[in-house]
Amino acid sequence: MKELNVIILAAGLGKRMNSSLPKVLHSLAGKSLLSHVLDTANLLLPHKICVVYGHGNDAVRNAIVNDGLIWVKQKPQLGTGHALMQALPHLDKKGLTLVLYGDVPLISSETLKELLSDSLKGNLALLTMRADDPTGYGRIVRDTEANNIIAIVEDKDTNKDQQKIKEINTGIMAIPNVNLHEWLPKLQNKNSQKEYYLTDIVAIAAKAGEKIEAAHPSNNWEVLGVNSKVQLAALERTYQRNYAEKLLEQGVTLADPSRTDIRGELNCGRDVEVDINCIFEGEVKLGDEVKIGAHCILKNVEIDAGTTILPFSLIEDAGIGKNCRVGPFSRIRPGTNLADEIHIGNFVEIKKSSINSGSKINHLSYIGDATVGKKVNVGAGTITCNYDGVNKFQTIIEDDVFIGSDTQLIAPVKITSGSTIGAGSTITVDTLPEKLTLSRSKQRSITGWKRPAKK
């Protein structure tokens, strides 16, 4: 919408958070509250987005990587109307301004489009909702004859009759810019808080005979704000429950929807199964019939069809092919790619390595900075010694290699095709193809030796 401006109010201290971190930078589902609001605002394709910040100084500004934002500092903080006054110089007199809040992270673009569909007619539009317990919220006051909105009264300023009103203000509104330039200078701070309330423009608009529209959120939780860690935790559960329900509707099997955490995007094929207490971060893609065992953490991972990840495995910035078996207790580190039909077993760590199809690394091994060929068997306790204390070096293991247990491969080194490495070897030189290579000291028994006795 070329005529749409978005202003996000994010200057609040958040005293009840009991934290030195600015409130809008606290995390929900792996992303700051403000980032959630920005992502939703960008879906509306606005002409410009302005963020009004205050407490935390430049911490808020430095935490958000977005060159297209307009940043406006509010100091001191004298209310929502005062915050919008700081942004007014950045707004033309043409177009429309949508006011959002940096601590209301779950507002949906669908609800905002509904609000804008009314306001684009040139009227002031408010997002309101009914609350069984309206305590703490501004009340929507309507006239008794035509039921038109005539004012918003903040909770602390309500009289006894107004306290009974169930329709409340969410704070989100859309205002024609021409009116915004006219109304904001008229705001006064004659209230119990001695602040300039943005909501007072409603009474100004009504007195001027302007029609005031109202839209309502699709779900009440969309407009819930965060003022404490208790509220943040409750909203986190709301987000996770909604995401889990979406996955279930897509056909994903979740052993317990209340014990699955999505901190990014999870895209699943058909017949995917996820056990309890799994965490998905960043962008994760699971192919058809993928099974994720309990207590796994996957971050920026793509897993192809038919693969099983066994419990307590950690996989990050990696790709895994079809019909693989990983875990339990495996760690797949960034830069790793596993081809099809690979077995990675318990307590195996792989870092920045490429493993080709049909290979097995089943027990207690570390493979780092390596290229492993097809149908390779890596015995228990094998280590690629890739680091000399200063530099990293490459290990190449070609096809059909068998590596015995407790082997150290001192990089840079190549284990050529068809090689067999005897258990307990330390390999420092490239091996010959189709040969048995081993390096062991000669076994001997020492006569006259006695085991030390405890003194």
C-alpha positions in Angstrom: 0.0 0.0 0.0 1.9 3.1 -1.2 -0.3 5.4 0.9 0.3 3.4 4.1 2.7 4.4 6.8 3.3 2.2 9.9 4.4 3.7 13.2 5.5 1.1 15.9 5.6 2.5 19.4 8.5 0.8 21.2 9.8 3.3 23.8 8.4 1.7 27.0 10.7 0.7 29.8 8.9 -2.5 30.9 9.5 -2.1 34.7 7.6 -5.3 35.5 9.9 -7.4 33.3 12.6 -6.8 36.0 15.3 -6.9 33.3 18.0 -4.6 31.9 16.9 -5.7 28.5 14.4 -3.3 26.8 11.0 -4.9 26.9 10.5 -5.1 23.1 13.8 -7.1 22.7 12.6 -10.0 24.9 12.2 -13.1 22.9 9.0 -15.0 21.9 9.4 -18.1 19.8 13.1 -17.3 19.2 12.5 -13.8 17.9 12.2 -10.4 19.7 8.8 -9.0 20.3 9.6 -6.0 18.0 10.8 -8.3 15.2 7.4 -10.1 15.2 5.6 -6.8 14.8 8.0 -5.6 12.1 7.6 -8.9 10.1 3.8 -8.5 10.2 4.0 -4.8 9.3 6.2 -5.7 6.2 3.5 -8.0 5.0 1.3 -5.0 4.4 3.9 -3.5 2.0 3.9 -0.1 3.6 5.4 3.0 2.1 7.5 3.6 5.3 7.9 2.1 8.8 8.8 4.3 11.7 9.9 2.9 15.1 9.6 5.2 18.1 12.2 4.1 20.7 13.3 5.4 24.1 14.3 3.3 27.0 17.4 1.2 26.3 18.7 4.0 24.1 20.4 2.6 21.1 20.1 -1.1 22.2 16.7 -1.4 20.4 18.0 0.2 17.3 21.2 -1.8 17.2 19.3 -5.1 17.7 17.2 -4.7 14.5 19.0 -5.1 11.2 16.8 -3.2 8.7 18.1 -0.3 6.8 14.7 0.7 5.6 13.4 1.7 9.0 13.0 5.3 10.2 14.1 5.6 13.9 12.7 8.3 16.1 13.8 8.7 19.7 11.2 9.7 22.4 12.8 11.4 25.3 11.2 11.9 27.8 8.4 9.5 27.5 5.2 11.4 28.0 2.5 9.0 26.6 1.4 7.5 23.3 0.3 10.8 21.9 3.6 12.4 22.6 5.3 9.4 21.0 3.4 9.9 17.8 4.2 13.6 17.9 7.9 12.7 17.6 7.2 10.8 14.4 4.9 13.4 12.9 7.7 15.2 10.9 8.3 12.0 9.0 4.7 11.7 7.8 3.2 13.5 4.8 -0.2 15.0 4.9 -1.4 12.5 2.4 -2.0 8.8 3.1 -2.7 6.8 6.2 -0.9 5.9 9.3 -1.3 2.6 11.1 -0.2 2.6 14.8 1.2 -0.7 16.2 2.9 -1.6 19.4 6.3 -3.2 19.8 5.1 -5.3 22.8 2.0 -6.7 21.0 3.7 -9.4 18.9 0.9 -11.7 17.7 -1.2 -9.3 15.8 -2.0 -10.8 12.4 -1.8 -9.2 9.0 -5.3 -10.5 8.2 -6.7 -8.6 11.2 -4.8 -5.4 10.2 -6.0 -5.7 6.6 -9.6 -5.8 7.9 -8.9 -2.7 9.9 -7.4 -0.9 6.9 -10.2 -1.9 4.7 -12.5 0.4 6.7 -10.0 3.2 7.3 -9.0 3.5 3.7 -12.4 5.1 3.2 -10.9 8.1 4.8 -12.1 7.5 8.4 -10.4 7.0 11.7 -10.5 3.3 12.4 -10.0 1.6 15.8 -9.3 -2.1 16.6 -11.6 -3.0 19.5 -12.7 -6.1 21.3 -15.0 -7.3 24.0 -13.5 -8.5 27.3 -15.3 -10.2 30.1 -12.9 -8.4 32.5 -12.0 -5.0 31.0 -9.9 -3.9 34.0 -6.8 -2.1 32.9 -8.0 -1.3 29.4 -9.4 1.9 27.9 -13.1 1.7 27.4 -14.9 2.4 24.1 -17.6 5.0 24.8 -20.5 5.1 22.3 -23.5 7.4 22.2 -26.8 5.9 23.2 -28.7 6.8 20.1 -26.7 5.8 17.0 -24.2 3.7 18.9 -21.3 5.7 17.3 -17.9 5.8 19.0 -17.5 9.2 20.7 -14.5 8.6 23.0 -12.0 6.3 24.6 -11.5 6.7 28.4 -8.4 5.2 30.0 -9.0 2.8 32.8 -7.6 5.1 35.5 -9.9 7.9 34.4 -13.2 5.9 34.1 -16.2 6.7 36.2 -18.5 3.9 37.7 -20.7 3.7 34.6 -17.7 3.6 32.2 -16.1 0.8 34.2 -19.0 -1.5 33.3 -18.2 -1.1 29.5 -17.0 -4.4 28.0 -15.7 -3.0 24.7 -12.1 -2.1 25.1 -9.4 -0.3 23.1 -6.5 -2.4 21.9 -4.5 0.7 21.1 -4.1 -0.3 17.4 -5.6 2.3 15.1 -5.4 3.7 11.6 -5.5 7.5 11.1 -5.7 9.6 8.0 -2.5 11.6 7.9 -4.3 14.9 7.2 -6.3 14.4 10.4 -3.2 13.3 12.3 -1.5 16.6 11.6 -4.6 18.4 12.7 -5.4 16.4 15.9 -2.1 15.7 17.5 -1.3 19.3 18.3 -4.6 19.6 20.1 -3.8 16.8 22.7 -3.6 17.9 26.3 -2.2 16.1 29.4 -5.1 16.8 31.7 -5.4 13.3 33.2 -4.2 11.4 36.2 -0.9 10.3 34.5 -0.1 13.8 33.2 0.5 12.2 29.8 -0.6 12.9 26.2 -3.0 10.1 25.3 -3.2 9.2 21.6 -6.7 7.9 22.4 -7.9 11.4 23.0 -8.0 12.0 19.3 -11.2 9.9 19.2 -13.1 12.6 21.2 -11.5 15.3 19.0 -12.7 13.4 15.9 -16.2 12.8 17.2 -16.5 16.5 18.2 -15.5 17.4 14.7 -18.3 15.2 13.3 -15.9 12.6 11.9 -17.2 9.0 11.5 -15.1 6.5 13.5 -15.0 3.0 12.3 -14.3 -0.1 14.4 -12.9 -3.5 13.5 -12.2 -6.5 15.6 -9.4 -9.1 15.8 -10.0 -12.6 14.5 -8.7 -13.9 17.9 -8.5 -12.0 21.2 -4.9 -13.2 21.8 -3.7 -11.3 18.8 -3.9 -8.0 20.8 -2.5 -9.2 24.1 0.6 -7.2 25.1 3.6 -8.2 27.2 4.3 -6.3 30.5 5.8 -9.1 32.6 7.6 -12.4 32.3 4.4 -14.1 33.3 2.5 -12.5 30.4 5.5 -13.3 28.1 5.4 -17.0 29.1 1.6 -17.2 28.6 1.9 -15.6 25.1 4.7 -18.1 24.2 2.4 -21.0 25.0 -0.3 -19.4 22.9 2.0 -19.0 20.0 3.3 -22.6 20.3 -0.2 -24.0 20.7 -1.4 -22.3 17.6 1.6 -23.4 15.6 1.1 -27.0 16.8 -2.5 -27.0 15.8 -1.5 -25.8 12.3 1.0 -28.7 12.0 -1.6 -31.2 13.2 -4.1 -29.9 10.6 -1.4 -30.4 7.9 -1.2 -34.1 9.0 1.9 -34.0 11.2 1.9 -36.4 14.1 3.0 -34.6 17.3 3.3 -37.0 20.3 2.3 -34.1 22.6 1.5 -30.7 21.0 2.2 -29.0 24.3 5.8 -30.2 24.3 6.9 -29.0 20.9 8.6 -25.7 20.4 8.9 -23.9 17.1 11.3 -21.0 17.0 11.3 -20.2 13.4 9.6 -22.0 10.5 8.9 -25.7 10.3 7.8 -27.1 7.0 6.8 -30.8 6.9 5.9 -33.3 4.2 3.4 -36.1 4.6 3.3 -38.5 7.6 6.0 -36.7 9.6 6.2 -37.8 13.2 7.7 -35.7 16.0 8.2 -37.0 19.6 8.1 -34.9 22.7 10.3 -32.0 23.8 11.8 -31.2 20.3 12.9 -27.7 19.4 13.0 -26.4 15.9 14.9 -23.2 15.3 15.4 -21.1 12.1 14.2 -22.7 9.0 13.7 -26.5 9.2 12.3 -28.7 6.4 11.3 -32.3 6.9 10.5 -34.6 4.0 7.8 -37.3 3.8 7.8 -39.9 6.6 10.6 -38.3 8.5 10.6 -39.3 12.2 12.2 -37.1 14.9 12.8 -38.7 18.3 12.4 -37.2 21.7 14.5 -34.3 22.9 16.1 -33.4 19.6 17.1 -29.8 18.6 17.2 -29.0 14.9 18.3 -25.6 13.6 18.4 -24.6 10.0 18.2 -28.2 8.8 16.8 -29.9 5.7 16.0 -33.6 6.1 14.9 -35.7 3.1 12.2 -38.4 3.0 12.4 -41.5 5.1 15.1 -40.4 7.5 14.9 -41.1 11.3 16.5 -38.9 13.9 16.8 -40.8 17.1 16.5 -39.1 20.6 18.8 -36.5 22.0 20.4 -35.5 18.7 21.5 -31.9 17.9 21.6 -30.9 14.2 22.5 -27.4 13.1 23.0 -25.8 9.6 23.2 -29.2 7.9 21.5 -31.2 5.2 20.6 -34.9 5.5 19.5 -37.2 2.7 16.9 -39.9 2.3 16.5 -43.0 4.5 19.3 -42.0 6.9 19.5 -43.0 10.6 21.0 -40.5 12.9 21.5 -40.8 16.7 20.8 -41.3 19.5 23.0 -38.6 21.0 24.5 -37.5 17.7 25.8 -34.0 17.0 25.7 -32.8 13.4 27.4 -29.4 13.3 27.3 -26.6 10.7 28.5 -27.3 7.2 27.7 -31.0 7.2 26.0 -32.8 4.4 24.9 -36.4 4.6 23.9 -38.2 1.4 21.3 -41.0 1.3 21.2 -44.2 3.5 23.8 -43.1 6.0 24.1 -44.3 9.6 25.4 -41.9 12.2 25.3 -43.4 15.7 25.5 -42.6 19.3 27.9 -40.0 20.5 29.2 -39.2 17.0 30.1 -35.6 16.2 30.4 -34.5 12.6 31.6 -31.0 11.6 31.9 -29.3 8.2 32.1 -32.7 6.4 30.5 -34.4 3.4 29.5 -38.0 3.9 28.5 -40.0 0.8 25.8 -42.6 0.5 25.8 -45.9 2.3 28.5 -45.0 4.8 28.4 -45.7 8.5 29.8 -43.9 11.5 28.1 -45.6 14.4 30.0 -45.1 17.6 31.9 -42.5 19.6 33.7 -40.8 16.7 34.7 -37.3 15.6 34.7 -36.4 11.9 35.7 -32.9 11.1 36.7 -31.1 7.9 36.4 -34.3 6.0 35.2 -35.8 2.8 34.0 -39.3 3.2 33.2 -41.5 0.2 30.5 -44.2 -0.4 30.1 -47.4 1.6 32.7 -46.4 4.2 32.7 -48.0 7.6 34.2 -45.9 10.4 35.0 -47.9 13.6 34.2 -46.8 17.1 36.5 -44.1 18.6 37.9 -42.9 15.2 39.0 -39.2 15.1 40.1 -37.0 12.3 42.8 -34.8 13.8 42.0 -31.7 11.8 43.6 -29.0 14.0 47.2 -28.4 14.7 46.5 -25.6 17.2 46.5 -22.9 14.6 45.1 -24.2 11.3 42.5 -26.7 10.1 43.3 -29.4 7.6 41.3 -31.7 5.4 40.9 -35.5 5.6 39.8 -37.4 2.5 38.4 -40.9 2.9 37.6 -42.5 -0.5 35.0 -45.2 -1.3 34.8 -48.6 0.3 37.2 -47.8 3.1 37.1 -49.8 6.4 38.6 -48.0 9.4 39.2 -50.0 12.5 38.3 -48.8 16.0 40.3 -46.2 17.9 42.1 -44.8 14.8 43.5 -41.3 14.5 43.7 -39.8 11.1 46.2 -36.9 11.2 45.2 -34.3 8.6 46.0 -33.5 5.9 45.8 -37.1 4.8 44.0 -39.3 2.2 42.7 -42.8 2.9 42.5 -44.2 -0.7 39.8 -46.3 -2.2 39.4 -49.8 -0.7 41.9 -49.2 2.1 41.5 -51.1 5.4 43.0 -49.4 8.5 43.8 -51.7 11.4 42.4 -50.8 14.8 44.4 -48.6 17.1 46.4 -47.0 14.3 47.6 -43.5 13.9 47.7 -42.6 10.2 49.9 -39.7 9.1 50.6 -40.6 5.4 48.3 -41.3 2.5 47.4 -45.0 2.3 47.7 -47.4 -0.7 44.5 -48.5 -2.4 43.2 -52.0 -1.5 45.8 -52.5 1.2 45.8 -53.1 4.9 47.5 -50.2 6.7 48.2 -50.2 10.4 50.6 -48.5 12.8 51.1 -50.2 16.2 54.1 -50.7 18.5 55.0 -54.4 18.9 53.1 -56.0 21.7 55.2 -57.4 24.5 54.8 -58.5 28.2 57.2 -57.1 30.8 58.6 -59.7 33.1 59.2 -58.7 36.7 56.7 -55.9 36.6 54.4 -55.5 39.6 51.2 -53.5 39.9 51.6 -50.6 42.3 50.2 -51.2 45.7 48.2 -48.6 47.6 50.2 -46.9 50.4 
